[in-house]
Amino acid sequence: MDPLVLLDQAVAQGKVPRSIATKVRKRMGVVQAAVERTESASGLRYPPYYVEPSLPCSKTGAEYGQMGALFARVIPTTVTGSVVVLVQFSAALVAFGTKGTIEAVAAHEFTHYVDLVRKMSTKDITSDEVVTTLYEASFRDAEHTVAPKLIFSEKALISLISRKFRDDLVDAALSKKAGDLWVAKDLPIHWVGPEENTLKVPMAVVAASRFDPAVLAKLAEIQKARR
C-alpha cells in the first residue's frame, strides 16, 4: 500500500499545492521512524497506514487542539468480507508536526488499533447475531485505548505519550501551524461527525475477520496479567 496515493491524487486534482506534497514526502521518513519505534517498543507489527490529504475536523468539539483538528485516526474498513484497520495520518500532521509529536501520535493510534482488535476478537457472536445484527464499536473516544504501559516496553515512549496526550493531543504549536498554513489557506477540510467514529458492519464480517496472531497473543497476555 502506497501511503501517499491519496495525496498524489489530491495534487493532480489541484486540491493540495505541490509544495505541501513535497514537504510531506520529504518527512515520510519521520513517520516511518515513528512506526518502527512503535513496533520495536511493542514487539508487534504496525497496521497499514496512509496520509490523508484533507484535514479531518470534529463537529462535536476540539479533540486535537482548540481548532478541533483530528490529526490522526484509526479507520476500520471492510475488504473482501473482512475488517481491516488502517491508521490515517493527516498531511498537516506530517508536514507541520515535530518528530516527538509524530512519534507520540503514531504510538497513541496504535493503542486504539489494539483496542479495536480486542473488541472485535472477543465478541461473542451467536448464529442469530451473524444473520441479523450490526456490530457497532466506538473507536475514537479517549477511553477506547489500551494503556500504553500494557503494550510498550520503552519507558521513554510511554512518557512521551503521557506528555503529549491528556485524553487528546496537546500541541499548541501544531494547532497554530495547521490553522495558519492549512485552514487559513483554504486547503481541504473534512468535517467528521460522531457517526464516522462508529464501526458498523454485519456480524458475519466480524466473525470472518482474521487479526494479527501476535496482537491476539499480546491481548491474551494482558488479560491474564489482570486476573
MDAnalysis code that builds the backbone (N, CA, C; Angstrom):
import MDAnalysis as mda
import numpy as np

u = mda.Universe.empty(681, n_residues=227, atom_resindex=np.repeat(np.arange(227), 3), trajectory=True)
u.add_TopologyAttr("name", ["N", "CA", "C"] * 227)
u.add_TopologyAttr("resid", np.arange(1, 228))
u.add_TopologyAttr("resname", ["MET", "ASP", "PRO", "LEU", "VAL", "LEU", "LEU", "ASP", "GLN", "ALA", "VAL", "ALA", "GLN", "GLY", "LYS", "VAL", "PRO", "ARG", "SER", "ILE", "ALA", "THR", "LYS", "VAL", "ARG", "LYS", "ARG", "MET", "GLY", "VAL", "VAL", "GLN", "ALA", "ALA", "VAL", "GLU", "ARG", "THR", "GLU", "SER", "ALA", "SER", "GLY", "LEU", "ARG", "TYR", "PRO", "PRO", "TYR", "TYR", "VAL", "GLU", "PRO", "SER", "LEU", "PRO", "CYS", "SER", "LYS", "THR", "GLY", "ALA", "GLU", "TYR", "GLY", "GLN", "MET", "GLY", "ALA", "LEU", "PHE", "ALA", "ARG", "VAL", "ILE", "PRO", "THR", "THR", "VAL", "THR", "GLY", "SER", "VAL", "VAL", "VAL", "LEU", "VAL", "GLN", "PHE", "SER", "ALA", "ALA", "LEU", "VAL", "ALA", "PHE", "GLY", "THR", "LYS", "GLY", "THR", "ILE", "GLU", "ALA", "VAL", "ALA", "ALA", "HIS", "GLU", "PHE", "THR", "HIS", "TYR", "VAL", "ASP", "LEU", "VAL", "ARG", "LYS", "MET", "SER", "THR", "LYS", "ASP", "ILE", "THR", "SER", "ASP", "GLU", "VAL", "VAL", "THR", "THR", "LEU", "TYR", "GLU", "ALA", "SER", "PHE", "ARG", "ASP", "ALA", "GLU", "HIS", "THR", "VAL", "ALA", "PRO", "LYS", "LEU", "ILE", "PHE", "SER", "GLU", "LYS", "ALA", "LEU", "ILE", "SER", "LEU", "ILE", "SER", "ARG", "LYS", "PHE", "ARG", "ASP", "ASP", "LEU", "VAL", "ASP", "ALA", "ALA", "LEU", "SER", "LYS", "LYS", "ALA", "GLY", "ASP", "LEU", "TRP", "VAL", "ALA", "LYS", "ASP", "LEU", "PRO", "ILE", "HIS", "TRP", "VAL", "GLY", "PRO", "GLU", "GLU", "ASN", "THR", "LEU", "LYS", "VAL", "PRO", "MET", "ALA", "VAL", "VAL", "ALA", "ALA", "SER", "ARG", "PHE", "ASP", "PRO", "ALA", "VAL", "LEU", "ALA", "LYS", "LEU", "ALA", "GLU", "ILE", "GLN", "LYS", "ALA", "ARG", "ARG"])
u.atoms.positions = np.array([
    [0.841, -1.197, 0.000],
    [0.000, 0.000, 0.000],
    [0.878, 1.250, 0.000],
    [0.701, 2.104, -1.014],
    [1.430, 3.359, -1.078],
    [0.744, 4.369, -0.165],
    [1.384, 4.795, 0.920],
    [0.705, 5.699, 1.864],
    [0.433, 7.085, 1.299],
    [1.017, 7.416, 0.148],
    [0.862, 8.763, -0.413],
    [-0.059, 8.805, -1.632],
    [-0.729, 7.702, -1.930],
    [-1.521, 7.671, -3.156],
    [-2.644, 8.701, -3.144],
    [-3.324, 8.883, -2.024],
    [-4.413, 9.868, -1.960],
    [-3.881, 11.290, -2.036],
    [-2.721, 11.528, -1.439],
    [-2.116, 12.855, -1.516],
    [-1.726, 13.168, -2.950],
    [-1.142, 12.205, -3.642],
    [-0.765, 12.425, -5.042],
    [-1.993, 12.710, -5.897],
    [-3.095, 12.029, -5.622],
    [-4.334, 12.286, -6.353],
    [-4.836, 13.705, -6.091],
    [-4.742, 14.146, -4.833],
    [-5.205, 15.491, -4.483],
    [-4.362, 16.559, -5.178],
    [-3.071, 16.314, -5.312],
    [-2.200, 17.250, -6.035],
    [-2.590, 17.290, -7.512],
    [-2.810, 16.126, -8.100],
    [-3.185, 16.053, -9.515],
    [-4.509, 16.757, -9.786],
    [-5.389, 16.739, -8.785],
    [-6.701, 17.383, -8.916],
    [-6.676, 18.862, -8.537],
    [-5.511, 19.359, -8.129],
    [-5.373, 20.765, -7.772],
    [-5.920, 21.124, -6.412],
    [-6.146, 20.127, -5.572],
    [-6.717, 20.388, -4.249],
    [-5.650, 20.719, -3.208],
    [-4.461, 20.183, -3.383],
    [-3.356, 20.407, -2.451],
    [-2.149, 20.900, -3.252],
    [-1.505, 21.985, -2.813],
    [-0.337, 22.502, -3.543],
    [0.796, 21.476, -3.592],
    [1.525, 21.483, -4.699],
    [2.649, 20.566, -4.834],
    [3.696, 20.823, -3.749],
    [3.817, 22.082, -3.312],
    [4.817, 22.411, -2.287],
    [4.519, 21.673, -0.974],
    [3.229, 21.571, -0.623],
    [2.844, 20.837, 0.581],
    [3.149, 19.352, 0.401],
    [2.793, 18.796, -0.754],
    [3.039, 17.386, -1.014],
    [4.535, 17.069, -0.966],
    [5.344, 17.979, -1.484],
    [6.795, 17.776, -1.452],
    [7.308, 17.756, -0.017],
    [6.776, 18.664, 0.800],
    [7.172, 18.701, 2.214],
    [6.773, 17.416, 2.927],
    [5.558, 16.955, 2.657],
    [5.087, 15.718, 3.265],
    [5.966, 14.552, 2.832],
    [6.264, 14.479, 1.549],
    [7.080, 13.374, 1.033],
    [8.460, 13.360, 1.689],
    [9.035, 14.531, 1.875],
    [10.355, 14.618, 2.492],
    [10.331, 14.175, 3.954],
    [9.163, 14.305, 4.607],
    [9.066, 13.986, 6.033],
    [8.499, 12.596, 6.305],
    [8.261, 11.833, 5.262],
    [7.733, 10.481, 5.470],
    [8.721, 9.603, 6.224],
    [10.010, 9.946, 6.153],
    [10.996, 9.210, 6.937],
    [10.745, 9.341, 8.428],
    [10.223, 10.506, 8.852],
    [9.891, 10.712, 10.262],
    [8.728, 9.802, 10.654],
    [7.749, 9.692, 9.776],
    [6.607, 8.819, 10.039],
    [7.066, 7.365, 10.112],
    [7.883, 6.961, 9.158],
    [8.357, 5.578, 9.151],
    [9.164, 5.275, 10.405],
    [9.993, 6.225, 10.836],
    [10.775, 6.034, 12.061],
    [9.857, 5.920, 13.280],
    [8.767, 6.704, 13.291],
    [7.801, 6.628, 14.392],
    [7.107, 5.268, 14.419],
    [6.763, 4.770, 13.256],
    [6.142, 3.449, 13.154],
    [7.107, 2.375, 13.640],
    [8.362, 2.478, 13.219],
    [9.363, 1.488, 13.626],
    [9.620, 1.540, 15.126],
    [9.591, 2.735, 15.706],
    [9.760, 2.844, 17.155],
    [8.602, 2.176, 17.878],
    [7.390, 2.389, 17.384],
    [6.212, 1.748, 17.967],
    [6.323, 0.231, 17.873],
    [6.751, -0.258, 16.729],
    [6.903, -1.703, 16.549],
    [7.972, -2.270, 17.479],
    [9.073, -1.556, 17.608],
    [10.159, -2.022, 18.470],
    [9.726, -2.061, 19.932],
    [8.973, -1.039, 20.343],
    [8.559, -0.944, 21.746],
    [7.449, -1.923, 22.096],
    [6.693, -2.352, 21.106],
    [5.563, -3.259, 21.353],
    [5.862, -4.702, 20.966],
    [6.826, -4.883, 20.071],
    [7.080, -6.215, 19.542],
    [6.005, -6.671, 18.576],
    [5.207, -5.710, 18.066],
    [4.089, -6.016, 17.183],
    [4.215, -5.251, 15.871],
    [3.559, -5.761, 14.861],
    [3.570, -5.105, 13.560],
    [2.549, -3.976, 13.527],
    [2.944, -2.842, 12.966],
    [2.031, -1.703, 12.829],
    [1.039, -1.997, 11.705],
    [-0.209, -1.568, 11.867],
    [-1.186, -1.797, 10.791],
    [-0.876, -0.917, 9.580],
    [-1.480, -1.191, 8.445],
    [-1.278, -0.329, 7.270],
    [-1.665, 1.111, 7.591],
    [-0.943, 2.051, 7.005],
    [-1.246, 3.465, 7.252],
    [-1.150, 4.246, 5.951],
    [-1.777, 5.410, 5.960],
    [-1.744, 6.266, 4.773],
    [-1.858, 7.725, 5.197],
    [-1.550, 8.619, 4.263],
    [-1.636, 10.060, 4.518],
    [-2.920, 10.593, 3.903],
    [-3.728, 11.242, 4.732],
    [-4.999, 11.825, 4.311],
    [-4.754, 13.259, 3.823],
    [-5.127, 13.579, 2.561],
    [-4.829, 14.918, 2.023],
    [-5.747, 16.031, 2.509],
    [-6.834, 15.683, 3.198],
    [-7.667, 16.713, 3.821],
    [-7.383, 16.711, 5.320],
    [-7.820, 17.749, 6.006],
    [-7.648, 17.826, 7.457],
    [-8.977, 17.502, 8.125],
    [-9.108, 16.307, 8.709],
    [-10.358, 15.983, 9.407],
    [-10.551, 16.887, 10.624],
    [-11.760, 17.404, 10.784],
    [-12.074, 18.272, 11.919],
    [-13.368, 17.805, 12.567],
    [-13.368, 17.818, 13.889],
    [-14.512, 17.330, 14.642],
    [-15.636, 18.357, 14.657],
    [-16.868, 17.885, 14.460],
    [-18.046, 18.743, 14.568],
    [-18.505, 18.903, 16.006],
    [-18.023, 18.035, 16.885],
    [-18.593, 17.960, 18.225],
    [-17.666, 18.502, 19.299],
    [-16.557, 19.091, 18.932],
    [-15.659, 19.641, 19.938],
    [-14.215, 19.437, 19.559],
    [-13.325, 20.070, 20.313],
    [-11.905, 20.026, 19.994],
    [-11.285, 18.756, 20.544],
    [-11.011, 17.812, 19.667],
    [-10.355, 16.591, 20.101],
    [-8.849, 16.751, 20.056],
    [-8.352, 17.403, 19.048],
    [-6.922, 17.661, 18.929],
    [-6.728, 19.176, 18.804],
    [-6.456, 19.843, 19.907],
    [-6.206, 21.275, 19.845],
    [-7.500, 22.071, 19.801],
    [-7.370, 23.395, 19.910],
    [-8.543, 24.254, 20.009],
    [-9.376, 24.281, 18.734],
    [-8.754, 24.004, 17.579],
    [-9.492, 24.079, 16.336],
    [-10.251, 22.795, 16.024],
    [-10.109, 21.767, 16.830],
    [-10.851, 20.539, 16.621],
    [-10.305, 19.659, 15.519],
    [-9.042, 19.844, 15.136],
    [-8.457, 19.017, 14.085],
    [-8.146, 17.622, 14.603],
    [-8.443, 16.631, 13.783],
    [-8.128, 15.240, 14.107],
    [-6.897, 14.867, 13.284],
    [-5.731, 15.065, 13.861],
    [-4.500, 14.916, 13.091],
    [-4.200, 13.472, 12.719],
    [-4.790, 12.525, 13.412],
    [-4.634, 11.108, 13.075],
    [-5.821, 10.343, 13.634],
    [-6.182, 9.244, 12.962],
    [-7.304, 8.422, 13.412],
    [-7.063, 6.981, 12.991],
    [-7.722, 6.061, 13.683],
    [-7.821, 4.701, 13.178],
    [-9.084, 4.620, 12.329],
    [-8.976, 3.943, 11.202],
    [-10.096, 3.838, 10.264],
    [-10.372, 2.366, 9.988],
    [-11.354, 1.787, 10.653],
    [-11.740, 0.406, 10.318],
    [-12.515, 0.395, 8.999],
    [-12.224, -0.554, 8.145],
    [-12.939, -0.690, 6.885],
    [-13.092, -2.162, 6.574],
    [-13.840, -2.472, 5.546],
    [-14.007, -3.874, 5.158],
    [-13.389, -4.094, 3.781],
    [-12.648, -5.183, 3.665],
    [-12.008, -5.564, 2.409],
    [-12.262, -7.047, 2.192],
    [-12.883, -7.369, 1.073],
    [-13.209, -8.756, 0.710],
    [-13.814, -9.529, 1.891],
    [-14.808, -8.906, 2.527],
    [-15.545, -9.591, 3.573],
    [-14.860, -9.714, 4.910],
    [-13.836, -8.889, 5.152],
    [-13.112, -8.937, 6.418],
    [-12.803, -7.513, 6.882],
    [-12.772, -7.313, 8.200],
    [-12.444, -6.000, 8.741],
    [-10.931, -5.776, 8.680],
    [-10.550, -4.621, 8.162],
    [-9.148, -4.210, 8.132],
    [-9.061, -2.850, 8.819],
    [-8.109, -2.708, 9.727],
    [-7.932, -1.454, 10.449],
    [-6.735, -0.705, 9.866],
    [-6.969, 0.534, 9.446],
    [-5.924, 1.396, 8.906],
    [-5.660, 2.532, 9.882],
    [-4.456, 3.076, 9.838],
    [-4.154, 4.298, 10.577],
    [-4.032, 5.427, 9.568],
    [-4.763, 6.489, 9.817],
    [-4.775, 7.656, 8.945],
    [-3.973, 8.784, 9.594],
    [-2.912, 9.217, 8.935],
    [-2.153, 10.388, 9.364],
    [-2.505, 11.535, 8.430],
    [-2.893, 12.677, 8.976],
    [-3.212, 13.807, 8.111],
    [-1.937, 14.399, 7.523],
    [-2.059, 14.955, 6.332],
    [-0.921, 15.612, 5.695],
    [-0.414, 16.772, 6.550],
    [-1.337, 17.431, 7.250],
    [-0.944, 18.556, 8.112],
    [-0.050, 18.081, 9.253],
    [-0.352, 16.930, 9.836],
    [0.488, 16.384, 10.897],
    [1.884, 16.086, 10.372],
    [1.958, 15.431, 9.221],
    [3.255, 15.052, 8.666],
    [4.059, 16.287, 8.282],
    [3.388, 17.280, 7.706],
    [4.087, 18.482, 7.247],
    [4.538, 19.379, 8.393],
    [3.719, 19.507, 9.435],
    [3.969, 20.529, 10.455],
    [4.298, 19.978, 11.843],
    [4.093, 18.701, 12.075],
    [4.339, 18.136, 13.402],
    [5.814, 17.926, 13.681],
    [6.205, 18.079, 14.922],
    [7.584, 17.791, 15.303],
    [7.792, 16.275, 15.324],
    [9.039, 15.874, 15.341],
    [9.373, 14.453, 15.403],
    [8.736, 13.805, 16.637],
    [8.836, 14.477, 17.797],
    [8.268, 13.941, 19.030],
    [6.762, 13.794, 18.959],
    [6.094, 14.779, 18.369],
    [4.642, 14.706, 18.250],
    [4.223, 13.565, 17.340],
    [4.896, 13.416, 16.217],
    [4.555, 12.341, 15.288],
    [4.795, 10.981, 15.930],
    [5.865, 10.843, 16.698],
    [6.125, 9.584, 17.387],
    [5.039, 9.292, 18.421],
    [4.634, 10.312, 19.174],
    [3.586, 10.122, 20.183],
    [2.254, 9.774, 19.530],
    [1.925, 10.452, 18.432],
    [0.664, 10.194, 17.742],
    [0.642, 8.781, 17.151],
    [1.738, 8.386, 16.524],
    [1.800, 7.040, 15.935],
    [1.592, 5.973, 17.004],
    [2.231, 6.148, 18.149],
    [2.094, 5.174, 19.239],
    [0.696, 5.215, 19.836],
    [0.138, 6.412, 20.001],
    [-1.206, 6.546, 20.570],
    [-2.249, 5.885, 19.669],
    [-2.151, 6.109, 18.370],
    [-3.112, 5.494, 17.459],
    [-2.976, 3.977, 17.479],
    [-1.774, 3.494, 17.738],
    [-1.570, 2.049, 17.842],
    [-2.370, 1.477, 19.012],
    [-2.492, 2.239, 20.111],
    [-3.292, 1.757, 21.244],
    [-4.772, 1.678, 20.874],
    [-5.235, 2.581, 20.009],
    [-6.609, 2.484, 19.505],
    [-6.772, 1.233, 18.650],
    [-5.785, 0.978, 17.811],
    [-5.810, -0.214, 16.950],
    [-5.888, -1.487, 17.784],
    [-5.047, -1.590, 18.795],
    [-5.039, -2.786, 19.640],
    [-6.379, -2.936, 20.346],
    [-6.959, -1.825, 20.793],
    [-8.251, -1.900, 21.476],
    [-9.357, -2.361, 20.524],
    [-9.313, -1.893, 19.273],
    [-10.315, -2.337, 18.303],
    [-10.207, -3.841, 18.050],
    [-8.970, -4.326, 17.922],
    [-8.777, -5.760, 17.740],
    [-9.320, -6.515, 18.949],
    [-9.072, -5.967, 20.153],
    [-9.590, -6.608, 21.370],
    [-11.104, -6.716, 21.317],
    [-11.767, -5.625, 20.956],
    [-13.227, -5.622, 20.930],
    [-13.776, -6.633, 19.931],
    [-13.213, -6.600, 18.738],
    [-13.777, -7.442, 17.687],
    [-13.419, -8.913, 17.858],
    [-12.228, -9.187, 18.388],
    [-11.800, -10.584, 18.527],
    [-12.448, -11.288, 19.712],
    [-12.952, -10.524, 20.675],
    [-13.556, -11.140, 21.862],
    [-15.075, -11.083, 21.819],
    [-15.637, -10.575, 20.728],
    [-17.090, -10.501, 20.603],
    [-17.681, -11.897, 20.546],
    [-18.597, -12.163, 21.449],
    [-19.266, -13.464, 21.476],
    [-20.422, -13.410, 20.492],
    [-20.256, -14.051, 19.345],
    [-21.230, -13.945, 18.267],
    [-22.021, -15.237, 18.150],
    [-23.343, -15.134, 18.299],
    [-24.204, -16.305, 18.127],
    [-24.626, -16.397, 16.661],
    [-25.191, -17.506, 16.280],
    [-25.612, -17.681, 14.890],
    [-26.705, -16.681, 14.511],
    [-27.597, -16.345, 15.446],
    [-28.650, -15.374, 15.156],
    [-28.064, -13.997, 14.912],
    [-27.061, -13.614, 15.718],
    [-26.440, -12.304, 15.553],
    [-25.748, -12.199, 14.200],
    [-25.144, -13.274, 13.758],
    [-24.449, -13.258, 12.473],
    [-25.409, -12.893, 11.354],
    [-26.631, -13.322, 11.476],
    [-27.615, -13.097, 10.417],
    [-28.268, -11.725, 10.537],
    [-28.555, -11.294, 11.768],
    [-29.475, -10.167, 11.937],
    [-28.856, -8.895, 12.486],
    [-27.649, -8.934, 12.985],
    [-27.170, -7.824, 13.795],
    [-25.987, -7.111, 13.180],
    [-25.965, -5.792, 13.363],
    [-24.797, -5.000, 13.020],
    [-23.911, -4.868, 14.248],
    [-22.609, -5.034, 14.046],
    [-21.659, -4.824, 15.138],
    [-21.309, -3.346, 15.167],
    [-21.462, -2.721, 16.311],
    [-21.142, -1.308, 16.449],
    [-20.069, -1.132, 17.504],
    [-19.062, -0.335, 17.174],
    [-17.976, -0.090, 18.125],
    [-17.462, 1.333, 17.953],
    [-17.479, 2.079, 19.035],
    [-16.870, 3.403, 19.009],
    [-15.364, 3.243, 19.031],
    [-14.649, 4.038, 18.196],
    [-13.210, 3.861, 18.132],
    [-12.440, 5.171, 18.206],
    [-13.057, 6.222, 18.747],
    [-12.331, 7.476, 18.830],
    [-12.144, 7.959, 20.260],
    [-13.089, 7.669, 21.147],
    [-13.040, 8.226, 22.492],
    [-11.753, 7.857, 23.199],
    [-11.323, 8.739, 24.083],
    [-10.069, 8.507, 24.806],
    [-10.118, 7.224, 25.616],
    [-11.347, 6.820, 26.034],
    [-11.461, 5.606, 26.827],
    [-11.166, 4.359, 26.001],
    [-11.252, 4.487, 24.683],
    [-11.131, 3.310, 23.836],
    [-9.703, 3.120, 23.352],
    [-8.829, 2.963, 24.306],
    [-7.443, 2.633, 24.039],
    [-7.027, 1.558, 25.044],
    [-5.908, 0.917, 24.757],
    [-5.273, 0.052, 25.740],
    [-4.137, 0.865, 26.338],
    [-3.997, 0.865, 27.646],
    [-2.984, 1.684, 28.319],
    [-1.602, 1.431, 27.721],
    [-0.878, 2.490, 27.370],
    [0.444, 2.316, 26.758],
    [1.381, 1.423, 27.563],
    [1.308, 1.491, 28.888],
    [2.223, 0.704, 29.718],
    [1.976, -0.793, 29.580],
    [0.790, -1.161, 29.086],
    [0.480, -2.575, 28.883],
    [0.969, -3.081, 27.525],
    [1.314, -2.170, 26.639],
    [1.723, -2.544, 25.282],
    [3.211, -2.328, 25.041],
    [3.729, -1.197, 25.545],
    [5.087, -0.790, 25.195],
    [6.077, -1.095, 26.311],
    [7.262, -1.521, 25.915],
    [8.327, -1.809, 26.880],
    [9.256, -0.621, 27.074],
    [9.180, 0.362, 26.169],
    [10.086, 1.514, 26.223],
    [9.492, 2.611, 27.115],
    [10.134, 2.855, 28.243],
    [9.622, 3.838, 29.197],
    [9.610, 5.247, 28.617],
    [10.607, 5.572, 27.787],
    [10.661, 6.914, 27.206],
    [9.473, 7.160, 26.285],
    [9.053, 6.146, 25.553],
    [7.898, 6.301, 24.665],
    [6.614, 6.442, 25.470],
    [6.480, 5.669, 26.528],
    [5.300, 5.780, 27.405],
    [5.227, 7.183, 27.999],
    [6.366, 7.699, 28.425],
    [6.417, 9.045, 28.984],
    [6.062, 10.094, 27.936],
    [6.543, 9.899, 26.710],
    [6.245, 10.831, 25.624],
    [4.748, 10.888, 25.358],
    [4.107, 9.736, 25.309],
    [2.661, 9.698, 25.094],
    [1.931, 10.426, 26.230],
    [2.373, 10.204, 27.459],
    [1.731, 10.841, 28.613],
    [1.863, 12.360, 28.544],
    [3.006, 12.844, 28.081],
    [3.217, 14.293, 27.987],
    [2.389, 14.915, 26.867],
    [2.268, 14.210, 25.771],
    [1.598, 14.771, 24.598],
    [0.079, 14.617, 24.643],
    [-0.403, 13.634, 25.415],
    [-1.841, 13.362, 25.426],
    [-2.409, 13.509, 26.823],
    [-3.429, 14.369, 26.937],
    [-4.268, 14.426, 28.119],
    [-5.680, 14.153, 27.615],
    [-5.974, 12.889, 27.450],
    [-7.137, 12.406, 26.704],
    [-6.911, 12.620, 25.202],
    [-6.637, 13.862, 24.785],
    [-6.395, 14.165, 23.378],
    [-5.046, 14.867, 23.230],
    [-4.590, 14.990, 21.999],
    [-3.288, 15.576, 21.744],
    [-3.239, 17.028, 22.184],
    [-2.182, 17.385, 22.902],
    [-1.956, 18.761, 23.327],
    [-0.695, 19.258, 22.635],
    [-0.876, 20.083, 21.613],
    [0.255, 20.629, 20.862],
    [-0.173, 21.951, 20.245],
    [0.001, 23.019, 21.003],
    [-0.457, 24.338, 20.564],
    [0.260, 24.781, 19.296],
    [1.550, 24.462, 19.186],
    [2.322, 24.886, 18.017],
    [1.793, 24.214, 16.754],
    [1.493, 22.932, 16.830],
    [0.948, 22.221, 15.674],
    [-0.422, 22.762, 15.300],
    [-1.272, 23.011, 16.287],
    [-2.604, 23.550, 16.008],
    [-2.516, 24.918, 15.333],
    [-1.567, 25.739, 15.777],
    [-1.414, 27.066, 15.175],
    [-0.935, 26.959, 13.730],
    [0.039, 26.079, 13.496],
    [0.533, 25.911, 12.127],
    [-0.570, 25.373, 11.213],
    [-1.339, 24.427, 11.729],
    [-2.434, 23.885, 10.927],
    [-3.461, 24.968, 10.617],
    [-3.725, 25.831, 11.600],
    [-4.666, 26.919, 11.385],
    [-4.149, 27.937, 10.382],
    [-2.883, 28.317, 10.535],
    [-2.307, 29.365, 9.682],
    [-1.935, 28.872, 8.292],
    [-1.401, 27.660, 8.220],
    [-0.825, 27.178, 6.961],
    [-1.714, 26.182, 6.217],
    [-2.810, 25.769, 6.856],
    [-3.739, 24.856, 6.180],
    [-5.130, 25.460, 6.098],
    [-5.744, 25.703, 7.252],
    [-7.128, 26.190, 7.254],
    [-7.230, 27.583, 6.636],
    [-6.363, 28.496, 7.053],
    [-6.425, 29.870, 6.548],
    [-6.127, 29.961, 5.054],
    [-5.465, 28.961, 4.519],
    [-5.144, 28.956, 3.084],
    [-6.167, 28.159, 2.275],
    [-7.275, 27.803, 2.930],
    [-8.386, 27.121, 2.266],
    [-7.990, 25.784, 1.653],
    [-7.110, 25.086, 2.327],
    [-6.780, 23.734, 1.897],
    [-7.886, 22.786, 2.379],
    [-7.968, 21.591, 1.835],
    [-9.130, 20.722, 2.088],
    [-9.334, 20.377, 3.563],
    [-10.595, 20.476, 3.990],
    [-11.021, 20.084, 5.335],
    [-12.162, 19.089, 5.194],
    [-12.155, 18.096, 6.041],
    [-13.226, 17.101, 6.063],
    [-13.870, 17.125, 7.439],
    [-15.151, 17.510, 7.497],
    [-15.855, 17.570, 8.779],
    [-16.307, 16.182, 9.194],
    [-15.962, 15.807, 10.400],
    [-16.215, 14.461, 10.899],
    [-17.313, 14.511, 11.956],
    [-18.405, 13.820, 11.709],
    [-19.480, 13.719, 12.685],
    [-19.305, 12.497, 13.559],
    [-20.038, 12.425, 14.669],
    [-19.926, 11.280, 15.582],
    [-20.179, 9.947, 14.896],
    [-21.032, 9.956, 13.858],
    [-21.352, 8.700, 13.182],
    [-20.138, 8.101, 12.467],
    [-19.160, 8.939, 12.151],
    [-17.964, 8.436, 11.472],
    [-16.983, 7.802, 12.447],
    [-17.256, 7.922, 13.724],
    [-16.393, 7.309, 14.736],
    [-16.993, 5.998, 15.259],
    [-17.915, 5.453, 14.514],
    [-18.523, 4.181, 14.899],
    [-18.419, 3.202, 13.745],
    [-17.895, 2.035, 14.045],
    [-17.803, 0.969, 13.057],
    [-19.109, 0.189, 13.052],
    [-19.759, 0.081, 11.908],
    [-20.993, -0.680, 11.782],
    [-20.836, -1.661, 10.632],
    [-20.685, -2.903, 10.969],
    [-20.537, -3.940, 9.952],
    [-21.362, -5.155, 10.365],
    [-21.774, -5.973, 9.412],
    [-22.524, -7.191, 9.762],
    [-21.707, -8.097, 10.673],
    [-22.380, -8.759, 11.590],
    [-21.701, -9.681, 12.493],
    [-20.939, -10.760, 11.726],
    [-21.483, -11.149, 10.578],
    [-20.821, -12.185, 9.784],
    [-19.432, -11.740, 9.350],
    [-19.283, -10.439, 9.056],
    [-17.978, -9.918, 8.644],
    [-17.005, -9.942, 9.812],
    [-17.474, -9.538, 11.003],
    [-16.622, -9.573, 12.191],
    [-16.210, -11.012, 12.482],
    [-17.159, -11.925, 12.376],
    [-16.869, -13.326, 12.669],
    [-15.853, -13.905, 11.699],
    [-15.874, -13.421, 10.446],
    [-14.972, -13.954, 9.422],
    [-13.600, -13.282, 9.430],
    [-13.462, -12.215, 10.177],
    [-12.211, -11.456, 10.162],
    [-11.093, -12.209, 10.882],
    [-9.887, -12.057, 10.381],
    [-8.701, -12.664, 10.976],
    [-7.731, -11.564, 11.362],
    [-7.364, -11.537, 12.621],
    [-6.498, -10.480, 13.126],
    [-5.094, -11.009, 13.380],
    [-4.155, -10.097, 13.490],
    [-2.749, -10.450, 13.681],
    [-2.604, -11.365, 14.904],
    [-2.099, -12.585, 14.721],
    [-1.963, -13.508, 15.862],
    [-1.089, -12.956, 16.982],
    [-0.088, -12.152, 16.635],
    [0.789, -11.583, 17.664],
    [0.032, -10.581, 18.531],
    [-0.871, -9.808, 17.915],
    [-1.697, -8.866, 18.684],
    [-2.650, -9.641, 19.593],
    [-3.235, -10.697, 19.074],
    [-4.136, -11.519, 19.887],
    [-3.386, -12.142, 21.062],
    [-2.139, -12.572, 20.824],
    [-1.338, -13.153, 21.907],
    [-1.012, -12.110, 22.962],
    [-0.717, -10.890, 22.526],
    [-0.447, -9.798, 23.475],
    [-1.686, -9.495, 24.301],
    [-2.846, -9.464, 23.674],
    [-4.091, -9.208, 24.393],
    [-4.371, -10.311, 25.416],
    [-4.089, -11.541, 25.043],
    [-4.274, -12.656, 25.977],
    [-3.320, -12.525, 27.162],
    [-2.120, -12.085, 26.882],
    [-1.131, -11.865, 27.941],
    [-1.583, -10.773, 28.893],
    [-2.115, -9.691, 28.337],
    [-2.615, -8.579, 29.163],
    [-3.787, -9.046, 30.011],
    [-4.698, -9.798, 29.412],
    [-5.866, -10.293, 30.136],
    [-5.448, -11.225, 31.273],
    [-4.487, -12.069, 31.022],
    [-4.007, -12.998, 32.039],
    [-3.370, -12.259, 33.207],
    [-2.628, -11.201, 32.910],
    [-1.964, -10.419, 33.953],
    [-2.966, -9.684, 34.828],
    [-4.141, -9.393, 34.289],
    [-5.169, -8.663, 35.039],
    [-5.927, -9.561, 36.012],
    [-5.842, -10.867, 35.842],
    [-6.603, -11.784, 36.692],
    [-6.000, -11.910, 38.075],
])
